[in-house]
């Protein structure tokens, strides 16, 4: 049975150079050697092939290739957009983490300063209490207790 196979690369067939876009009629026993040589595709159609049918098939192949290319471009654009979104999210998360770390560092510093001030105030209060006791002893009086 003879079927027509699409030409992938130019080659000489029956004394004529055939080029991509055309189809060649081959018997089943001929297909192997042409396919092994890489000059025909395996998407065959039944022979005989009239010019209108061949043109329609070529147009379908061209359209399928165009659609495949568009899909590949969309997929690449989607991949790049997803990658950019992930990069943006990482940058946003890093900035937020930095902001939180800075706030925490500020709170720790404020707590340290407050603790130093409280310690200094306690030292002043202890010194003042000691001075009161000292002055009271020097005056011969003991300080009065405020507890009853």
PECORWO-V768672 format. One record per helix or strand of 2 or more residues. SS is the DSSP state (~ for helix, > for strand). FROM is the first residue (numbers start at 1). TO is the last residue. If there is no record, write none. Layout:
SS:FROM:TO
SS:FROM:TO
//
This chain:
>:2:7
>:11:13
>:16:18
>:23:27
~:28:36
>:45:46
~:51:138
//
